[in-house]
Amino acid sequence: MRGGAGVTLVELLVALVLTGLVAAAVLALLVLGQRAYRQQHAAAAVSVTLRAAATMLPLELTGLDTLVAAEPAAVSFQATRTLSFLCALPSVSGPRRGFLTVAAEPRYGMRAPDPRRDSVLLYAQADPASDHDDYWVRADLVDVRRTVTCPDGAAGVILELAAVSPRGGLLDVHGGAPVLTNELMQLAAYRDGGGAWWLGARGRVKASGWSTIQPVLGPLAPNGFRLSYIAASGAPAARPGEVSRIGIWLVAEAPAGLGAGPLQDSVWLEIGLRNRRRS
Amino acid sequence: MRSGPPTHERGGALLLTLVALSVLGMLVTAAWLMGLAELRVARTPAAVTRALAAAEEGVQVQIANWRVEGYNRLGPGGEAGFAGLAPGLGSYRGSVRRLSELLFLIDSEGLGPGRAARQRVGFLVRLSALELSISAALQSHGAVRLAGVASVSGLDAAPTGWPCPAPGAPRPGIRLSEGAPLELVDCPGLACVKGDPPVLADTTPTRPGRIAGVEVATLRALADKVIGPGRWTPGPSQVPGKCRHAVPFNWGDPDRPGGICGDYLPLIFAAGDLRLHGGRGQGILVVDGDLVVSGGFRFYGPILVLGQFDTTGEGGHFKGGVVAATVVVAQSDLSGPSVGYSSCAVRRAVVAQGGPEPIVDRSWMRLYRIP
């Protein structure tokens, strides 16, 4: 080039080759980065599923005393939904029926009592002087009526009960007794319409049976939710009432839409039932 | 041929390098941000686990160090707070709430390190009270002598002004071992003994080292006060707003159940013979020797005497129940029965000594405020 702005053919070729090399390198970096991003995203999604399992499953299962049904990929149990306290003696309206007045405060729980779903456990002391004959009265929750007044003037709620068991058990219940409302729940693996596996939960509605299962966490690998039931001795439990710990094997899978290819990771959780029956 | 350095060329290398560096920078930044987010997500379950363990520690500390003088004296609905550090986990705070005579809720909230997470657990406990067998106003496996104007009543009666439920069924006035001598002076037709029945012969064998169904060693271990032999006049001791529990002969104030020392019902263990002249007290009195009472001493709650229970002169008045090896009640004071059964006085004294134990099944739960 001499005194002008032109380039020689060789210079142009060299520049084109160099530009091509750099562009190819940048493209390769971009592709690599994108792939790494997808894989990281997928790995993070799997990790989130496993961490959610490690956080949520103990929340639901630790406070149980016993199980209702124990299957290899499903477990049914009475989950506590509220804790409140009697502010007056129960009113008995029949051998298996009655009314409870519970204080509006303090009251703990995840939601308000629901007669469509809940049953009731009520602490009874046959002889208050003895530690050895306390028990829980079971009953069906029929109705919840609000805005009553407790004998001490505080606000209260009336719970109507039926199917009280044992018969006459309300007579052993004293003021201040804890009242639990429970919902029959099931955790189970299920497959959605797209073929993906999930861990789902459903509650039992008294009038219509099990509600539609809702996803709790996932997606899971096929057979990615397996349960084992362990007795206090460490041996496999023969029946639900013997279960002292629940072992959960959970295999999480990357969501299909991420395009990162098959990616799985697993976790083993062992959850002790804090309120397991000793007798 | 080139004759000198080019002066007006427009190369693209710098631009390309800058683009490549920018892309690389963005990739590195994205990876760093993702790693940071991942780290934060990973820390959350760890913080939750620590907060839960801290809340549990709060519960266990309250059970292990149950404050008899704090928690057992709460009225139904009453609350007492607590707080503490859980080394390596965080801290906890909460309250013990009395639900009924025997039931309590321990409500403990754990805070993870740096308060990054909170978890709350509840634990239902019941007081495991001493199961004292007080089945009559006066119970003895040896000789019993009543003289003067002494009287015994097995009719269940609450001490005046005490917050008590309705009285229970009458108990025997005197329950003594079959074949043990009973001498009633100036008491025609068992007029000085009331109860159902007034006198009951007991065929239950006595066991050495036990009284009212409880090991003497257990009673000594549970005692709030261990006193030596001597002659004393117990009475309430208080400063404004506070009952002085450390005073050896402050045995509470049965006359003012709502007063400052009204809810103080200690377990007193006398290691040897004890003479009480006048004064008053409440709780559980255990005497590992003889007990001699005079001067109108009054006590509300069970009295357990391994030796002889003896009242003289003005004697004394006892509401609850008396268990002794031998008994001589001879006194001149006419104001009510010398020894009267009171299920309320026994119950209140026994419950005041109780320690916590988990209720049967379902004692533990996570607590959430209903939204």
Boltz contact constraints between the chains, C-beta under 6 A:
constraints:
  - contact:
      token1: [A, 5]
      token2: [B, 8]
      max_distance: 6.0
  - contact:
      token1: [A, 19]
      token2: [B, 12]
      max_distance: 6.0
  - contact:
      token1: [A, 22]
      token2: [B, 16]
      max_distance: 6.0
  - contact:
      token1: [A, 26]
      token2: [B, 20]
      max_distance: 6.0
  - contact:
      token1: [A, 33]
      token2: [B, 27]
      max_distance: 6.0
  - contact:
      token1: [A, 40]
      token2: [B, 34]
      max_distance: 6.0
  - contact:
      token1: [A, 44]
      token2: [B, 38]
      max_distance: 6.0
  - contact:
      token1: [A, 51]
      token2: [B, 45]
      max_distance: 6.0
  - contact:
      token1: [A, 54]
      token2: [B, 45]
      max_distance: 6.0
  - contact:
      token1: [A, 55]
      token2: [B, 45]
      max_distance: 6.0
  - contact:
      token1: [A, 63]
      token2: [B, 365]
      max_distance: 6.0
  - contact:
      token1: [A, 65]
      token2: [B, 361]
      max_distance: 6.0
  - contact:
      token1: [A, 65]
      token2: [B, 362]
      max_distance: 6.0
  - contact:
      token1: [A, 80]
      token2: [B, 365]
      max_distance: 6.0
  - contact:
      token1: [A, 85]
      token2: [B, 99]
      max_distance: 6.0
  - contact:
      token1: [A, 107]
      token2: [B, 370]
      max_distance: 6.0
  - contact:
      token1: [A, 108]
      token2: [B, 367]
      max_distance: 6.0
  - contact:
      token1: [A, 108]
      token2: [B, 368]
      max_distance: 6.0
  - contact:
      token1: [A, 109]
      token2: [B, 370]
      max_distance: 6.0
  - contact:
      token1: [A, 110]
      token2: [B, 368]
      max_distance: 6.0
  - contact:
      token1: [A, 131]
      token2: [B, 128]
      max_distance: 6.0
  - contact:
      token1: [A, 134]
      token2: [B, 360]
      max_distance: 6.0
  - contact:
      token1: [A, 174]
      token2: [B, 100]
      max_distance: 6.0
  - contact:
      token1: [A, 175]
      token2: [B, 100]
      max_distance: 6.0
  - contact:
      token1: [A, 176]
      token2: [B, 76]
      max_distance: 6.0
  - contact:
      token1: [A, 176]
      token2: [B, 99]
      max_distance: 6.0
  - contact:
      token1: [A, 176]
      token2: [B, 100]
      max_distance: 6.0
  - contact:
      token1: [A, 176]
      token2: [B, 103]
      max_distance: 6.0
  - contact:
      token1: [A, 178]
      token2: [B, 124]
      max_distance: 6.0
  - contact:
      token1: [A, 274]
      token2: [B, 364]
      max_distance: 6.0
  - contact:
      token1: [A, 275]
      token2: [B, 361]
      max_distance: 6.0
  - contact:
      token1: [A, 275]
      token2: [B, 362]
      max_distance: 6.0
  - contact:
      token1: [A, 275]
      token2: [B, 364]
      max_distance: 6.0
  - contact:
      token1: [A, 277]
      token2: [B, 361]
      max_distance: 6.0
